[in-house]
Amino acid sequence: MPDSTTTADVLALVRSGRALTRSDLQKTTGLSRTAVVSRVSALVEAGLILAGEELASTGGRPPGSLSFNADAGVVLAVAIGRSRSQLAVFDLDGRELAGDTRDHEVGIAADDLMPDVTDRLERLLEGIEPPVLGVGMSLPGVVDPVRLVSVDSPVMRGWDGVPLAPYFDRLTDGPLVLVNDTDALATAELFGSGLHPRDALVVKASTGLGLAVIADGRVLRGHAGAVGEIGHTRVESAGDRPCRCGATGCLETVAAGWALTQGLVDSGVSAGHIRDLVAAALAGDAIARGLLREAGRQLGEVLAIAINLLNPEVVVIGGDMAGAFDLYTAGVRETVYSRSTALATRDLTFVPSTHADSTGMVGCAAVVINHLLSAESLDVHLGAIAK
């Protein structure tokens, strides 16, 4: 029904360019002129829509043009990994205004890293005038998006249960949106210039292995937020190899970056991170290339089951191993096509993540922008303005 069209729906139409005038909004939504004017006026007052130059007349009174104001505020993106933190400031269109990526010590505690993160963000904000409306943050492992804490992260030991929102209090009074790092990658594919798949599997192949599921255009998070813990699936080829999660025989022990890097070191080649192994593979090192190809095959064994179950249209490969996409994916395809059904793979494609090394930051920006522009958040924001 037309009356069910929310102010957020109106904003989404203008933001996407599907409606450029009030008349467009009336035609698209079926709302009355009064209802459209009311919703647009609220968005203009909030600074989220700009009423611009009048468009060329198509007969009768020329309609006023409307455009989304991406400069109404900025958001902060914080992608924390095992050995690297990626920080950025984005406008509301998802355009990066400033960024800072640095390595940190493996095993660093939250109390040691997070004050440095906020100091760096403060420096990134120098000279940026719009208000900080919120923060999007990702961590490896399982997170609690309500309590805003890590719940189970074998990579970030000591972070579980640590409240993260207070670290950002001096930067913004806006919300913190916390997600798993693989969910951030998947959200990036649904945002802005992303792939926008309806049904997809998104793999993060880096120090660890993670999987996100996109179904009907939405990222699935599951009952406890633990969708996609593919790296800790037991596989026969792993035998009783000990995993960093405390179990044995996990896929990660034969296919994750930490295991591959150790394999390269054992061969006599210096490597401190999976990025070093990928660089060696791209430079032609036969051992590094063999390790990556075999890791792809091992991932493909478990991925084939997910493909048979979920029938995605595309598999997106992200993370550091995607830096050698063709080589790594050749191994994945080899096993997937031999173990999945013909119907499930008939139209299946494999693609690299849209935003390459920036995907995690884009995903973090996307989750907080989506939250801020949702119907629930907009109702609160517009209600506060009206008082």
Salt bridges, closest charged atoms under 4 A:
ASP91 OD2 - ARG95 NE 3.26
ASP100 OD1 - ARG102 NE 3.12
ASP100 OD2 - ARG120 NE 2.84
ASP103 OD1 - ARG275 NH2 3.28
ASP116 OD2 - ARG120 NH1 3.42
ASP119 OD1 - ARG170 NH2 2.52
GLU122 OE1 - ARG170 NH1 2.72
ASP144 OD2 - ARG147 NE 3.00
ASP181 OD2 - LYS204 NZ 3.00
ASP183 OD2 - ARG221 NE 3.50
ASP216 OD1 - ARG198 NH2 2.40
GLU252 OE2 - HIS232 NE2 3.73
GLU252 OE1 - ARG244 NE 2.89
GLU294 OE1 - ARG297 NH1 2.86
GLU301 OE2 - ARG339 NH2 3.82
ASP320 OD1 - ARG84 NH2 3.77
ASP320 OD2 - ARG275 NH1 3.69
GLU334 OE1 - ARG293 NH2 3.35
GLU334 OE2 - ARG297 NE 3.09
ASP347 OD2 - ARG346 NE 3.64
ASP357 OD1 - ARG84 NH2 3.33
